[in-house]
Amino acid sequence: MRLSSRGWTPDKTDSPKSWSVDAKGIDQTTFDLSVINPNGGEEVTHRGPDAIMEEIAALDAESAEVLAGIRRLL
């Protein structure tokens, strides 16, 4: 059984990204549970808002060119 937001639920099968921590290995003074998943794969680097906005603007400009080409064909 495991504790979830819905109370105690039956254990679920582990997936390749699952990991378990022995309760004895948890720091008893801080109860810090911020462990790094050893099966989590590579770290994801997120782009900043400015980079995302620049890409959106570039894609919008590209779409506008394509639409203009289609209009010329009509």
Secondary structure, 3 states (H helix, E strand, C coil): CEEECCEEECCCCCCCCCCCCCHHHCCCCCCCCCCCCCCCCCCCCCCCHHHHHHHHHHHHHHHHHHHHHHHHHC
